[in-house]
Amino acid sequence: HVVARFSLAAEELVTLEVIGMRGERLVRTAPETLGAGTHERALDVGGLAAGIYTLTARAGDAVRVRRFVITR
């Protein structure tokens, strides 16, 4: 699993995505409305090959991007 930790200043619609190096969307959460505060969501990446991936978090108009590596 990869864990996304994030804080929201106000209630927002949040979607998390794992994107491969070729731009393919590999994992996506259903859009979820979350309240203000700190949140944590685990995404199952167990089926992905070793490599570099991007975790994209969208909350309202804001987008945060973080890269992570899977090693086997």
mmJSON file of the N, C-alpha and C atoms, coordinates in Angstrom:
{"data_MODEL":{"atom_site":{
"group_PDB":["ATOM","ATOM","ATOM","ATOM","ATOM","ATOM","ATOM","ATOM","ATOM","ATOM","ATOM","ATOM","ATOM","ATOM","ATOM","ATOM","ATOM","ATOM","ATOM","ATOM","ATOM","ATOM","ATOM","ATOM","ATOM","ATOM","ATOM","ATOM","ATOM","ATOM","ATOM","ATOM","ATOM","ATOM","ATOM","ATOM","ATOM","ATOM","ATOM","ATOM","ATOM","ATOM","ATOM","ATOM","ATOM","ATOM","ATOM","ATOM","ATOM","ATOM","ATOM","ATOM","ATOM","ATOM","ATOM","ATOM","ATOM","ATOM","ATOM","ATOM","ATOM","ATOM","ATOM","ATOM","ATOM","ATOM","ATOM","ATOM","ATOM","ATOM","ATOM","ATOM","ATOM","ATOM","ATOM","ATOM","ATOM","ATOM","ATOM","ATOM","ATOM","ATOM","ATOM","ATOM","ATOM","ATOM","ATOM","ATOM","ATOM","ATOM","ATOM","ATOM","ATOM","ATOM","ATOM","ATOM","ATOM","ATOM","ATOM","ATOM","ATOM","ATOM","ATOM","ATOM","ATOM","ATOM","ATOM","ATOM","ATOM","ATOM","ATOM","ATOM","ATOM","ATOM","ATOM","ATOM","ATOM","ATOM","ATOM","ATOM","ATOM","ATOM","ATOM","ATOM","ATOM","ATOM","ATOM","ATOM","ATOM","ATOM","ATOM","ATOM","ATOM","ATOM","ATOM","ATOM","ATOM","ATOM","ATOM","ATOM","ATOM","ATOM","ATOM","ATOM","ATOM","ATOM","ATOM","ATOM","ATOM","ATOM","ATOM","ATOM","ATOM","ATOM","ATOM","ATOM","ATOM","ATOM","ATOM","ATOM","ATOM","ATOM","ATOM","ATOM","ATOM","ATOM","ATOM","ATOM","ATOM","ATOM","ATOM","ATOM","ATOM","ATOM","ATOM","ATOM","ATOM","ATOM","ATOM","ATOM","ATOM","ATOM","ATOM","ATOM","ATOM","ATOM","ATOM","ATOM","ATOM","ATOM","ATOM","ATOM","ATOM","ATOM","ATOM","ATOM","ATOM","ATOM","ATOM","ATOM","ATOM","ATOM","ATOM","ATOM","ATOM","ATOM","ATOM","ATOM","ATOM","ATOM","ATOM","ATOM","ATOM","ATOM","ATOM","ATOM"],
"id":[1,2,3,4,5,6,7,8,9,10,11,12,13,14,15,16,17,18,19,20,21,22,23,24,25,26,27,28,29,30,31,32,33,34,35,36,37,38,39,40,41,42,43,44,45,46,47,48,49,50,51,52,53,54,55,56,57,58,59,60,61,62,63,64,65,66,67,68,69,70,71,72,73,74,75,76,77,78,79,80,81,82,83,84,85,86,87,88,89,90,91,92,93,94,95,96,97,98,99,100,101,102,103,104,105,106,107,108,109,110,111,112,113,114,115,116,117,118,119,120,121,122,123,124,125,126,127,128,129,130,131,132,133,134,135,136,137,138,139,140,141,142,143,144,145,146,147,148,149,150,151,152,153,154,155,156,157,158,159,160,161,162,163,164,165,166,167,168,169,170,171,172,173,174,175,176,177,178,179,180,181,182,183,184,185,186,187,188,189,190,191,192,193,194,195,196,197,198,199,200,201,202,203,204,205,206,207,208,209,210,211,212,213,214,215,216],
"type_symbol":["N","C","C","N","C","C","N","C","C","N","C","C","N","C","C","N","C","C","N","C","C","N","C","C","N","C","C","N","C","C","N","C","C","N","C","C","N","C","C","N","C","C","N","C","C","N","C","C","N","C","C","N","C","C","N","C","C","N","C","C","N","C","C","N","C","C","N","C","C","N","C","C","N","C","C","N","C","C","N","C","C","N","C","C","N","C","C","N","C","C","N","C","C","N","C","C","N","C","C","N","C","C","N","C","C","N","C","C","N","C","C","N","C","C","N","C","C","N","C","C","N","C","C","N","C","C","N","C","C","N","C","C","N","C","C","N","C","C","N","C","C","N","C","C","N","C","C","N","C","C","N","C","C","N","C","C","N","C","C","N","C","C","N","C","C","N","C","C","N","C","C","N","C","C","N","C","C","N","C","C","N","C","C","N","C","C","N","C","C","N","C","C","N","C","C","N","C","C","N","C","C","N","C","C","N","C","C","N","C","C","N","C","C","N","C","C"],
"label_atom_id":["N","CA","C","N","CA","C","N","CA","C","N","CA","C","N","CA","C","N","CA","C","N","CA","C","N","CA","C","N","CA","C","N","CA","C","N","CA","C","N","CA","C","N","CA","C","N","CA","C","N","CA","C","N","CA","C","N","CA","C","N","CA","C","N","CA","C","N","CA","C","N","CA","C","N","CA","C","N","CA","C","N","CA","C","N","CA","C","N","CA","C","N","CA","C","N","CA","C","N","CA","C","N","CA","C","N","CA","C","N","CA","C","N","CA","C","N","CA","C","N","CA","C","N","CA","C","N","CA","C","N","CA","C","N","CA","C","N","CA","C","N","CA","C","N","CA","C","N","CA","C","N","CA","C","N","CA","C","N","CA","C","N","CA","C","N","CA","C","N","CA","C","N","CA","C","N","CA","C","N","CA","C","N","CA","C","N","CA","C","N","CA","C","N","CA","C","N","CA","C","N","CA","C","N","CA","C","N","CA","C","N","CA","C","N","CA","C","N","CA","C","N","CA","C","N","CA","C","N","CA","C","N","CA","C","N","CA","C","N","CA","C","N","CA","C","N","CA","C","N","CA","C"],
"label_alt_id":[null,null,null,null,null,null,null,null,null,null,null,null,null,null,null,null,null,null,null,null,null,null,null,null,null,null,null,null,null,null,null,null,null,null,null,null,null,null,null,null,null,null,null,null,null,null,null,null,null,null,null,null,null,null,null,null,null,null,null,null,null,null,null,null,null,null,null,null,null,null,null,null,null,null,null,null,null,null,null,null,null,null,null,null,null,null,null,null,null,null,null,null,null,null,null,null,null,null,null,null,null,null,null,null,null,null,null,null,null,null,null,null,null,null,null,null,null,null,null,null,null,null,null,null,null,null,null,null,null,null,null,null,null,null,null,null,null,null,null,null,null,null,null,null,null,null,null,null,null,null,null,null,null,null,null,null,null,null,null,null,null,null,null,null,null,null,null,null,null,null,null,null,null,null,null,null,null,null,null,null,null,null,null,null,null,null,null,null,null,null,null,null,null,null,null,null,null,null,null,null,null,null,null,null,null,null,null,null,null,null,null,null,null,null,null,null],
"label_comp_id":["HIS","HIS","HIS","VAL","VAL","VAL","VAL","VAL","VAL","ALA","ALA","ALA","ARG","ARG","ARG","PHE","PHE","PHE","SER","SER","SER","LEU","LEU","LEU","ALA","ALA","ALA","ALA","ALA","ALA","GLU","GLU","GLU","GLU","GLU","GLU","LEU","LEU","LEU","VAL","VAL","VAL","THR","THR","THR","LEU","LEU","LEU","GLU","GLU","GLU","VAL","VAL","VAL","ILE","ILE","ILE","GLY","GLY","GLY","MET","MET","MET","ARG","ARG","ARG","GLY","GLY","GLY","GLU","GLU","GLU","ARG","ARG","ARG","LEU","LEU","LEU","VAL","VAL","VAL","ARG","ARG","ARG","THR","THR","THR","ALA","ALA","ALA","PRO","PRO","PRO","GLU","GLU","GLU","THR","THR","THR","LEU","LEU","LEU","GLY","GLY","GLY","ALA","ALA","ALA","GLY","GLY","GLY","THR","THR","THR","HIS","HIS","HIS","GLU","GLU","GLU","ARG","ARG","ARG","ALA","ALA","ALA","LEU","LEU","LEU","ASP","ASP","ASP","VAL","VAL","VAL","GLY","GLY","GLY","GLY","GLY","GLY","LEU","LEU","LEU","ALA","ALA","ALA","ALA","ALA","ALA","GLY","GLY","GLY","ILE","ILE","ILE","TYR","TYR","TYR","THR","THR","THR","LEU","LEU","LEU","THR","THR","THR","ALA","ALA","ALA","ARG","ARG","ARG","ALA","ALA","ALA","GLY","GLY","GLY","ASP","ASP","ASP","ALA","ALA","ALA","VAL","VAL","VAL","ARG","ARG","ARG","VAL","VAL","VAL","ARG","ARG","ARG","ARG","ARG","ARG","PHE","PHE","PHE","VAL","VAL","VAL","ILE","ILE","ILE","THR","THR","THR","ARG","ARG","ARG"],
"label_asym_id":["A","A","A","A","A","A","A","A","A","A","A","A","A","A","A","A","A","A","A","A","A","A","A","A","A","A","A","A","A","A","A","A","A","A","A","A","A","A","A","A","A","A","A","A","A","A","A","A","A","A","A","A","A","A","A","A","A","A","A","A","A","A","A","A","A","A","A","A","A","A","A","A","A","A","A","A","A","A","A","A","A","A","A","A","A","A","A","A","A","A","A","A","A","A","A","A","A","A","A","A","A","A","A","A","A","A","A","A","A","A","A","A","A","A","A","A","A","A","A","A","A","A","A","A","A","A","A","A","A","A","A","A","A","A","A","A","A","A","A","A","A","A","A","A","A","A","A","A","A","A","A","A","A","A","A","A","A","A","A","A","A","A","A","A","A","A","A","A","A","A","A","A","A","A","A","A","A","A","A","A","A","A","A","A","A","A","A","A","A","A","A","A","A","A","A","A","A","A","A","A","A","A","A","A","A","A","A","A","A","A","A","A","A","A","A","A"],
"label_entity_id":["1","1","1","1","1","1","1","1","1","1","1","1","1","1","1","1","1","1","1","1","1","1","1","1","1","1","1","1","1","1","1","1","1","1","1","1","1","1","1","1","1","1","1","1","1","1","1","1","1","1","1","1","1","1","1","1","1","1","1","1","1","1","1","1","1","1","1","1","1","1","1","1","1","1","1","1","1","1","1","1","1","1","1","1","1","1","1","1","1","1","1","1","1","1","1","1","1","1","1","1","1","1","1","1","1","1","1","1","1","1","1","1","1","1","1","1","1","1","1","1","1","1","1","1","1","1","1","1","1","1","1","1","1","1","1","1","1","1","1","1","1","1","1","1","1","1","1","1","1","1","1","1","1","1","1","1","1","1","1","1","1","1","1","1","1","1","1","1","1","1","1","1","1","1","1","1","1","1","1","1","1","1","1","1","1","1","1","1","1","1","1","1","1","1","1","1","1","1","1","1","1","1","1","1","1","1","1","1","1","1","1","1","1","1","1","1"],
"label_seq_id":[1,1,1,2,2,2,3,3,3,4,4,4,5,5,5,6,6,6,7,7,7,8,8,8,9,9,9,10,10,10,11,11,11,12,12,12,13,13,13,14,14,14,15,15,15,16,16,16,17,17,17,18,18,18,19,19,19,20,20,20,21,21,21,22,22,22,23,23,23,24,24,24,25,25,25,26,26,26,27,27,27,28,28,28,29,29,29,30,30,30,31,31,31,32,32,32,33,33,33,34,34,34,35,35,35,36,36,36,37,37,37,38,38,38,39,39,39,40,40,40,41,41,41,42,42,42,43,43,43,44,44,44,45,45,45,46,46,46,47,47,47,48,48,48,49,49,49,50,50,50,51,51,51,52,52,52,53,53,53,54,54,54,55,55,55,56,56,56,57,57,57,58,58,58,59,59,59,60,60,60,61,61,61,62,62,62,63,63,63,64,64,64,65,65,65,66,66,66,67,67,67,68,68,68,69,69,69,70,70,70,71,71,71,72,72,72],
"pdbx_PDB_ins_code":[null,null,null,null,null,null,null,null,null,null,null,null,null,null,null,null,null,null,null,null,null,null,null,null,null,null,null,null,null,null,null,null,null,null,null,null,null,null,null,null,null,null,null,null,null,null,null,null,null,null,null,null,null,null,null,null,null,null,null,null,null,null,null,null,null,null,null,null,null,null,null,null,null,null,null,null,null,null,null,null,null,null,null,null,null,null,null,null,null,null,null,null,null,null,null,null,null,null,null,null,null,null,null,null,null,null,null,null,null,null,null,null,null,null,null,null,null,null,null,null,null,null,null,null,null,null,null,null,null,null,null,null,null,null,null,null,null,null,null,null,null,null,null,null,null,null,null,null,null,null,null,null,null,null,null,null,null,null,null,null,null,null,null,null,null,null,null,null,null,null,null,null,null,null,null,null,null,null,null,null,null,null,null,null,null,null,null,null,null,null,null,null,null,null,null,null,null,null,null,null,null,null,null,null,null,null,null,null,null,null,null,null,null,null,null,null],
"Cartn_x":[0.835,0.0,0.876,0.345,0.95,-0.088,0.381,-0.528,-0.425,-1.576,-1.649,-2.14,-1.369,-1.751,-1.879,-2.987,-3.209,-4.149,-4.093,-4.954,-5.795,-7.022,-7.934,-8.34,-8.381,-8.794,-10.315,-10.999,-12.465,-12.948,-14.231,-14.799,-14.529,-14.042,-13.696,-14.016,-14.203,-14.321,-12.905,-12.5,-11.115,-11.067,-10.088,-9.813,-8.308,-7.906,-6.494,-6.251,-5.109,-4.76,-3.295,-3.006,-1.632,-1.446,-0.42,-0.169,1.215,1.303,2.572,3.414,4.657,5.59,5.17,4.315,3.828,2.516,2.102,0.909,-0.379,-0.28,-1.482,-1.994,-3.302,-3.942,-4.09,-3.445,-3.397,-4.319,-4.449,-5.313,-6.017,-7.317,-8.058,-9.111,-9.196,-10.244,-11.513,-12.641,-13.897,-13.861,-14.417,-14.468,-15.185,-14.612,-15.128,-15.129,-16.23,-16.295,-15.79,-14.747,-14.127,-14.174,-14.294,-14.341,-12.963,-12.941,-11.684,-10.944,-9.618,-8.796,-7.813,-7.167,-6.152,-6.785,-6.394,-6.948,-5.822,-6.128,-5.164,-5.931,-5.43,-6.059,-4.973,-5.222,-4.285,-4.764,-3.855,-4.163,-3.419,-4.108,-3.517,-2.724,-1.407,-0.525,0.221,-0.291,0.367,0.508,-0.358,-0.302,0.596,1.216,2.062,3.494,4.132,5.528,6.451,7.683,8.693,8.845,9.003,9.165,8.84,8.821,8.531,7.109,6.347,4.95,4.674,3.566,3.129,1.797,1.703,0.445,-0.084,-1.266,-1.886,-3.115,-3.178,-4.333,-5.01,-6.3,-7.091,-8.145,-8.161,-9.147,-9.663,-10.891,-11.407,-10.54,-10.04,-9.175,-7.698,-7.357,-5.956,-5.523,-4.271,-3.686,-2.316,-2.072,-0.76,-0.204,1.082,1.722,2.921,3.038,4.18,4.632,5.913,6.449,6.846,6.721,7.167,7.7,8.48,9.132,8.648,8.364,8.056,9.259,9.782,10.881,10.391,10.901,10.519,11.733],
"Cartn_y":[-1.189,0.0,1.247,2.281,3.604,4.443,5.24,6.013,7.492,8.079,9.511,10.206,11.159,11.964,13.4,14.031,15.397,16.13,17.453,18.299,19.175,19.411,20.276,21.435,22.62,23.796,23.872,23.279,23.306,22.011,21.761,20.573,20.612,19.486,19.415,18.028,17.947,16.68,16.238,15.038,14.57,13.299,13.253,12.06,11.816,10.563,10.184,9.266,9.447,8.623,8.228,7.012,6.574,6.508,7.212,7.313,6.754,5.939,5.353,6.348,5.974,6.869,7.183,6.355,6.626,7.411,7.847,8.656,7.878,6.565,5.752,5.796,5.925,5.928,4.475,4.102,2.709,2.421,3.364,3.226,4.56,4.504,5.743,5.477,6.387,6.269,6.922,6.502,7.167,8.563,9.556,10.893,10.832,11.518,11.46,12.862,13.275,14.571,14.415,15.186,15.124,16.494,16.517,17.762,18.33,19.514,20.165,19.299,19.326,18.566,17.678,16.816,15.914,14.566,14.021,12.754,11.835,10.557,9.54,8.48,8.127,7.091,6.166,4.853,3.86,3.408,3.338,2.855,1.546,0.562,-0.751,-0.711,-0.802,-0.807,-2.14,-3.159,-4.46,-5.118,-4.806,-5.415,-4.692,-3.601,-2.826,-3.342,-3.243,-3.66,-2.66,-3.08,-2.174,-1.001,0.192,1.366,2.645,3.732,5.053,5.42,5.912,6.264,7.643,8.208,9.507,9.338,9.893,9.945,11.368,11.493,12.8,12.897,13.952,14.211,15.471,15.358,16.502,16.799,18.052,18.497,19.847,19.872,21.112,21.509,22.733,23.226,22.942,22.425,22.178,20.784,20.703,19.43,19.317,18.2,17.923,16.664,16.673,15.537,15.097,13.788,13.218,11.97,11.82,10.613,9.616,8.34,7.292,6.127,5.288,4.159,2.869,1.899,0.55,-0.32,-0.998,-1.941,-3.333,-4.302,-5.687,-6.492],
"Cartn_z":[0.0,0.0,0.0,-0.59,-0.457,0.294,1.24,2.079,1.705,1.428,1.145,2.411,2.885,4.046,3.57,3.914,3.439,4.384,4.317,5.138,4.23,4.656,3.93,4.83,4.263,5.024,5.128,4.153,4.123,3.476,3.53,2.893,1.388,0.837,-0.585,-1.127,-2.426,-3.129,-3.469,-3.01,-3.138,-3.989,-4.899,-5.694,-5.667,-5.475,-5.488,-6.68,-7.348,-8.505,-8.443,-8.889,-9.106,-10.613,-11.092,-12.522,-12.813,-13.866,-14.279,-15.054,-15.343,-16.026,-17.46,-18.052,-19.405,-19.389,-18.193,-18.078,-17.901,-17.781,-17.635,-16.198,-16.047,-14.734,-14.298,-13.204,-12.764,-11.587,-10.684,-9.502,-9.324,-9.05,-8.796,-7.729,-6.766,-5.76,-6.289,-5.768,-6.092,-5.472,-6.143,-5.534,-4.183,-3.213,-1.844,-1.245,-0.679,-0.014,1.411,1.729,3.054,3.698,5.008,5.755,6.022,6.57,6.94,7.954,7.873,8.811,8.089,8.844,8.314,7.986,6.841,6.369,5.913,5.881,5.452,4.673,3.494,2.68,2.162,2.228,1.706,0.329,-0.618,-1.958,-2.173,-2.697,-2.942,-4.237,-4.112,-5.285,-5.387,-4.698,-4.665,-6.021,-6.964,-8.281,-9.261,-8.839,-9.749,-9.746,-10.893,-11.042,-10.352,-10.12,-9.578,-10.542,-9.994,-10.838,-10.106,-10.862,-10.323,-10.728,-9.764,-9.986,-9.412,-9.817,-9.32,-8.605,-7.409,-6.675,-6.83,-7.411,-7.616,-6.728,-5.931,-5.068,-5.574,-5.887,-6.334,-5.275,-4.824,-3.833,-4.3,-4.805,-5.374,-6.556,-6.561,-7.635,-7.393,-6.221,-5.867,-6.319,-6.783,-7.197,-6.549,-5.882,-5.28,-5.925,-6.23,-6.897,-6.074,-5.898,-5.168,-5.913,-6.093,-6.732,-5.67,-6.004,-5.095,-5.917,-5.258,-5.928,-5.304,-6.157,-5.701,-6.042,-5.039,-5.253,-4.904,-5.566,-5.307,-4.957],
"occupancy":[1.0,1.0,1.0,1.0,1.0,1.0,1.0,1.0,1.0,1.0,1.0,1.0,1.0,1.0,1.0,1.0,1.0,1.0,1.0,1.0,1.0,1.0,1.0,1.0,1.0,1.0,1.0,1.0,1.0,1.0,1.0,1.0,1.0,1.0,1.0,1.0,1.0,1.0,1.0,1.0,1.0,1.0,1.0,1.0,1.0,1.0,1.0,1.0,1.0,1.0,1.0,1.0,1.0,1.0,1.0,1.0,1.0,1.0,1.0,1.0,1.0,1.0,1.0,1.0,1.0,1.0,1.0,1.0,1.0,1.0,1.0,1.0,1.0,1.0,1.0,1.0,1.0,1.0,1.0,1.0,1.0,1.0,1.0,1.0,1.0,1.0,1.0,1.0,1.0,1.0,1.0,1.0,1.0,1.0,1.0,1.0,1.0,1.0,1.0,1.0,1.0,1.0,1.0,1.0,1.0,1.0,1.0,1.0,1.0,1.0,1.0,1.0,1.0,1.0,1.0,1.0,1.0,1.0,1.0,1.0,1.0,1.0,1.0,1.0,1.0,1.0,1.0,1.0,1.0,1.0,1.0,1.0,1.0,1.0,1.0,1.0,1.0,1.0,1.0,1.0,1.0,1.0,1.0,1.0,1.0,1.0,1.0,1.0,1.0,1.0,1.0,1.0,1.0,1.0,1.0,1.0,1.0,1.0,1.0,1.0,1.0,1.0,1.0,1.0,1.0,1.0,1.0,1.0,1.0,1.0,1.0,1.0,1.0,1.0,1.0,1.0,1.0,1.0,1.0,1.0,1.0,1.0,1.0,1.0,1.0,1.0,1.0,1.0,1.0,1.0,1.0,1.0,1.0,1.0,1.0,1.0,1.0,1.0,1.0,1.0,1.0,1.0,1.0,1.0,1.0,1.0,1.0,1.0,1.0,1.0,1.0,1.0,1.0,1.0,1.0,1.0],
"B_iso_or_equiv":[0.0,0.0,0.0,0.0,0.0,0.0,0.0,0.0,0.0,0.0,0.0,0.0,0.0,0.0,0.0,0.0,0.0,0.0,0.0,0.0,0.0,0.0,0.0,0.0,0.0,0.0,0.0,0.0,0.0,0.0,0.0,0.0,0.0,0.0,0.0,0.0,0.0,0.0,0.0,0.0,0.0,0.0,0.0,0.0,0.0,0.0,0.0,0.0,0.0,0.0,0.0,0.0,0.0,0.0,0.0,0.0,0.0,0.0,0.0,0.0,0.0,0.0,0.0,0.0,0.0,0.0,0.0,0.0,0.0,0.0,0.0,0.0,0.0,0.0,0.0,0.0,0.0,0.0,0.0,0.0,0.0,0.0,0.0,0.0,0.0,0.0,0.0,0.0,0.0,0.0,0.0,0.0,0.0,0.0,0.0,0.0,0.0,0.0,0.0,0.0,0.0,0.0,0.0,0.0,0.0,0.0,0.0,0.0,0.0,0.0,0.0,0.0,0.0,0.0,0.0,0.0,0.0,0.0,0.0,0.0,0.0,0.0,0.0,0.0,0.0,0.0,0.0,0.0,0.0,0.0,0.0,0.0,0.0,0.0,0.0,0.0,0.0,0.0,0.0,0.0,0.0,0.0,0.0,0.0,0.0,0.0,0.0,0.0,0.0,0.0,0.0,0.0,0.0,0.0,0.0,0.0,0.0,0.0,0.0,0.0,0.0,0.0,0.0,0.0,0.0,0.0,0.0,0.0,0.0,0.0,0.0,0.0,0.0,0.0,0.0,0.0,0.0,0.0,0.0,0.0,0.0,0.0,0.0,0.0,0.0,0.0,0.0,0.0,0.0,0.0,0.0,0.0,0.0,0.0,0.0,0.0,0.0,0.0,0.0,0.0,0.0,0.0,0.0,0.0,0.0,0.0,0.0,0.0,0.0,0.0,0.0,0.0,0.0,0.0,0.0,0.0],
"pdbx_formal_charge":[null,null,null,null,null,null,null,null,null,null,null,null,null,null,null,null,null,null,null,null,null,null,null,null,null,null,null,null,null,null,null,null,null,null,null,null,null,null,null,null,null,null,null,null,null,null,null,null,null,null,null,null,null,null,null,null,null,null,null,null,null,null,null,null,null,null,null,null,null,null,null,null,null,null,null,null,null,null,null,null,null,null,null,null,null,null,null,null,null,null,null,null,null,null,null,null,null,null,null,null,null,null,null,null,null,null,null,null,null,null,null,null,null,null,null,null,null,null,null,null,null,null,null,null,null,null,null,null,null,null,null,null,null,null,null,null,null,null,null,null,null,null,null,null,null,null,null,null,null,null,null,null,null,null,null,null,null,null,null,null,null,null,null,null,null,null,null,null,null,null,null,null,null,null,null,null,null,null,null,null,null,null,null,null,null,null,null,null,null,null,null,null,null,null,null,null,null,null,null,null,null,null,null,null,null,null,null,null,null,null,null,null,null,null,null,null],
"auth_seq_id":[1,1,1,2,2,2,3,3,3,4,4,4,5,5,5,6,6,6,7,7,7,8,8,8,9,9,9,10,10,10,11,11,11,12,12,12,13,13,13,14,14,14,15,15,15,16,16,16,17,17,17,18,18,18,19,19,19,20,20,20,21,21,21,22,22,22,23,23,23,24,24,24,25,25,25,26,26,26,27,27,27,28,28,28,29,29,29,30,30,30,31,31,31,32,32,32,33,33,33,34,34,34,35,35,35,36,36,36,37,37,37,38,38,38,39,39,39,40,40,40,41,41,41,42,42,42,43,43,43,44,44,44,45,45,45,46,46,46,47,47,47,48,48,48,49,49,49,50,50,50,51,51,51,52,52,52,53,53,53,54,54,54,55,55,55,56,56,56,57,57,57,58,58,58,59,59,59,60,60,60,61,61,61,62,62,62,63,63,63,64,64,64,65,65,65,66,66,66,67,67,67,68,68,68,69,69,69,70,70,70,71,71,71,72,72,72],
"auth_comp_id":["HIS","HIS","HIS","VAL","VAL","VAL","VAL","VAL","VAL","ALA","ALA","ALA","ARG","ARG","ARG","PHE","PHE","PHE","SER","SER","SER","LEU","LEU","LEU","ALA","ALA","ALA","ALA","ALA","ALA","GLU","GLU","GLU","GLU","GLU","GLU","LEU","LEU","LEU","VAL","VAL","VAL","THR","THR","THR","LEU","LEU","LEU","GLU","GLU","GLU","VAL","VAL","VAL","ILE","ILE","ILE","GLY","GLY","GLY","MET","MET","MET","ARG","ARG","ARG","GLY","GLY","GLY","GLU","GLU","GLU","ARG","ARG","ARG","LEU","LEU","LEU","VAL","VAL","VAL","ARG","ARG","ARG","THR","THR","THR","ALA","ALA","ALA","PRO","PRO","PRO","GLU","GLU","GLU","THR","THR","THR","LEU","LEU","LEU","GLY","GLY","GLY","ALA","ALA","ALA","GLY","GLY","GLY","THR","THR","THR","HIS","HIS","HIS","GLU","GLU","GLU","ARG","ARG","ARG","ALA","ALA","ALA","LEU","LEU","LEU","ASP","ASP","ASP","VAL","VAL","VAL","GLY","GLY","GLY","GLY","GLY","GLY","LEU","LEU","LEU","ALA","ALA","ALA","ALA","ALA","ALA","GLY","GLY","GLY","ILE","ILE","ILE","TYR","TYR","TYR","THR","THR","THR","LEU","LEU","LEU","THR","THR","THR","ALA","ALA","ALA","ARG","ARG","ARG","ALA","ALA","ALA","GLY","GLY","GLY","ASP","ASP","ASP","ALA","ALA","ALA","VAL","VAL","VAL","ARG","ARG","ARG","VAL","VAL","VAL","ARG","ARG","ARG","ARG","ARG","ARG","PHE","PHE","PHE","VAL","VAL","VAL","ILE","ILE","ILE","THR","THR","THR","ARG","ARG","ARG"],
"auth_asym_id":["A","A","A","A","A","A","A","A","A","A","A","A","A","A","A","A","A","A","A","A","A","A","A","A","A","A","A","A","A","A","A","A","A","A","A","A","A","A","A","A","A","A","A","A","A","A","A","A","A","A","A","A","A","A","A","A","A","A","A","A","A","A","A","A","A","A","A","A","A","A","A","A","A","A","A","A","A","A","A","A","A","A","A","A","A","A","A","A","A","A","A","A","A","A","A","A","A","A","A","A","A","A","A","A","A","A","A","A","A","A","A","A","A","A","A","A","A","A","A","A","A","A","A","A","A","A","A","A","A","A","A","A","A","A","A","A","A","A","A","A","A","A","A","A","A","A","A","A","A","A","A","A","A","A","A","A","A","A","A","A","A","A","A","A","A","A","A","A","A","A","A","A","A","A","A","A","A","A","A","A","A","A","A","A","A","A","A","A","A","A","A","A","A","A","A","A","A","A","A","A","A","A","A","A","A","A","A","A","A","A","A","A","A","A","A","A"],
"auth_atom_id":["N","CA","C","N","CA","C","N","CA","C","N","CA","C","N","CA","C","N","CA","C","N","CA","C","N","CA","C","N","CA","C","N","CA","C","N","CA","C","N","CA","C","N","CA","C","N","CA","C","N","CA","C","N","CA","C","N","CA","C","N","CA","C","N","CA","C","N","CA","C","N","CA","C","N","CA","C","N","CA","C","N","CA","C","N","CA","C","N","CA","C","N","CA","C","N","CA","C","N","CA","C","N","CA","C","N","CA","C","N","CA","C","N","CA","C","N","CA","C","N","CA","C","N","CA","C","N","CA","C","N","CA","C","N","CA","C","N","CA","C","N","CA","C","N","CA","C","N","CA","C","N","CA","C","N","CA","C","N","CA","C","N","CA","C","N","CA","C","N","CA","C","N","CA","C","N","CA","C","N","CA","C","N","CA","C","N","CA","C","N","CA","C","N","CA","C","N","CA","C","N","CA","C","N","CA","C","N","CA","C","N","CA","C","N","CA","C","N","CA","C","N","CA","C","N","CA","C","N","CA","C","N","CA","C","N","CA","C","N","CA","C","N","CA","C","N","CA","C","N","CA","C"],
"pdbx_PDB_model_num":[1,1,1,1,1,1,1,1,1,1,1,1,1,1,1,1,1,1,1,1,1,1,1,1,1,1,1,1,1,1,1,1,1,1,1,1,1,1,1,1,1,1,1,1,1,1,1,1,1,1,1,1,1,1,1,1,1,1,1,1,1,1,1,1,1,1,1,1,1,1,1,1,1,1,1,1,1,1,1,1,1,1,1,1,1,1,1,1,1,1,1,1,1,1,1,1,1,1,1,1,1,1,1,1,1,1,1,1,1,1,1,1,1,1,1,1,1,1,1,1,1,1,1,1,1,1,1,1,1,1,1,1,1,1,1,1,1,1,1,1,1,1,1,1,1,1,1,1,1,1,1,1,1,1,1,1,1,1,1,1,1,1,1,1,1,1,1,1,1,1,1,1,1,1,1,1,1,1,1,1,1,1,1,1,1,1,1,1,1,1,1,1,1,1,1,1,1,1,1,1,1,1,1,1,1,1,1,1,1,1,1,1,1,1,1,1]
}}}
